[in-house]
């Protein structure tokens, strides 16, 4: 099982780039802010993803016949540590319920290596 303890965490609030985590086992994970917002682990977001059949990090699909609307890029207005086990964001869309544990972030690492390993597990 990969390490779920970060060695370093860099949140790029000003540039809007995302979050870089170097894990204690040497693995590097890079998360864009839209990916993290679409992977929010709170009960409301988790339920909505389950209903629509989306995986964490997958954006919601437009409803049939729905006109595309301009939406500002999703990014956090702030980020803060939650104890020694997680990080929490206050998103610019008003959402602030999700607590992203290090374990959750390691499980949803979007890198090619982790994505391939997760697909192999779920078959």
C-alpha positions in Angstrom: 0.0 0.0 0.0 1.5 3.4 -1.0 2.3 5.9 1.7 -0.5 8.3 2.6 1.8 10.6 4.5 3.0 13.7 2.6 6.6 14.8 2.8 5.7 18.3 1.3 2.5 20.0 0.2 2.4 23.0 -2.1 -0.9 24.8 -2.7 -0.6 27.2 -5.6 -3.5 29.6 -4.7 -2.1 32.7 -6.4 -1.3 31.0 -9.8 -4.4 28.8 -9.7 -2.3 25.9 -10.8 -3.4 23.4 -8.2 -1.7 21.3 -5.5 1.6 19.4 -5.6 2.2 16.7 -3.0 5.5 14.8 -2.6 4.7 11.7 -0.6 7.2 10.2 1.9 7.7 7.2 -0.4 9.0 9.6 -3.1 5.8 9.6 -5.3 4.7 13.0 -6.7 1.1 13.8 -7.2 -0.2 16.9 -9.0 -3.8 17.9 -8.8 -5.5 20.7 -10.7 -8.1 22.7 -8.8 -11.0 21.6 -11.1 -10.0 18.0 -10.5 -10.0 18.5 -6.7 -13.3 20.3 -6.8 -14.9 17.5 -8.8 -13.4 14.9 -6.4 -14.8 16.6 -3.3 -15.2 13.9 -0.6 -18.1 15.5 1.2 -21.4 13.5 1.5 -23.3 15.9 -0.8 -20.7 15.7 -3.6 -20.2 12.0 -3.1 -23.9 11.3 -3.4 -24.2 13.5 -6.5 -21.3 11.6 -8.2 -22.8 8.3 -7.3 -26.2 9.3 -8.8 -24.5 10.4 -12.1 -22.1 7.5 -12.2 -19.0 9.7 -12.1 -15.7 8.9 -10.6 -14.0 11.3 -8.2 -12.3 14.0 -10.3 -14.6 13.6 -13.3 -16.6 16.8 -14.2 -20.4 16.7 -14.3 -21.8 16.3 -17.8 -24.3 18.9 -19.2 -27.9 17.8 -19.1 -29.4 17.0 -22.6 -30.6 20.3 -24.2 -28.9 22.4 -21.6 -27.1 25.4 -23.1 -23.5 25.9 -22.1 -23.1 28.7 -19.6 -20.0 30.6 -18.8 -18.6 29.7 -15.4 -15.6 31.2 -13.7 -12.7 28.8 -13.3 -13.0 26.8 -10.1 -10.4 27.6 -7.6 -10.1 27.8 -3.8 -10.2 31.2 -2.1 -8.3 29.7 0.8 -6.8 26.4 1.9 -6.0 25.2 5.5 -4.6 22.2 7.2 -7.0 20.0 9.2 -4.9 18.5 12.0 -2.1 16.4 10.5 -4.4 14.3 8.4 -6.1 16.5 5.8 -6.5 19.8 3.9 -9.7 21.8 3.4 -10.6 24.4 0.7 -13.0 27.2 0.6 -14.0 27.2 -3.1 -15.0 30.3 -5.1 -18.3 28.6 -5.9 -19.2 28.8 -2.2 -18.6 25.2 -1.4 -16.5 24.5 1.7 -17.6 21.1 3.1 -15.0 18.7 1.8 -12.1 17.6 4.0 -9.5 16.0 1.7 -7.6 13.5 3.8 -4.1 12.6 2.7 -5.3 9.0 2.3 -8.1 10.1 0.0 -5.7 12.3 -2.0 -3.3 9.4 -2.5 -6.2 7.1 -3.6 -7.3 9.6 -6.2 -3.9 10.5 -7.5 -4.5 11.4 -11.2 -1.0 10.5 -12.5 -0.7 7.9 -15.2 0.9 5.3 -12.9 -1.8 5.5 -10.2 -4.7 5.7 -12.7 -3.4 2.5 -14.4 -3.0 0.8 -11.0 -6.5 1.7 -10.0 -8.0 0.5 -13.2 -6.2 -2.8 -12.7 -7.7 -3.1 -9.2 -11.2 -2.4 -10.3 -10.9 -4.5 -13.5 
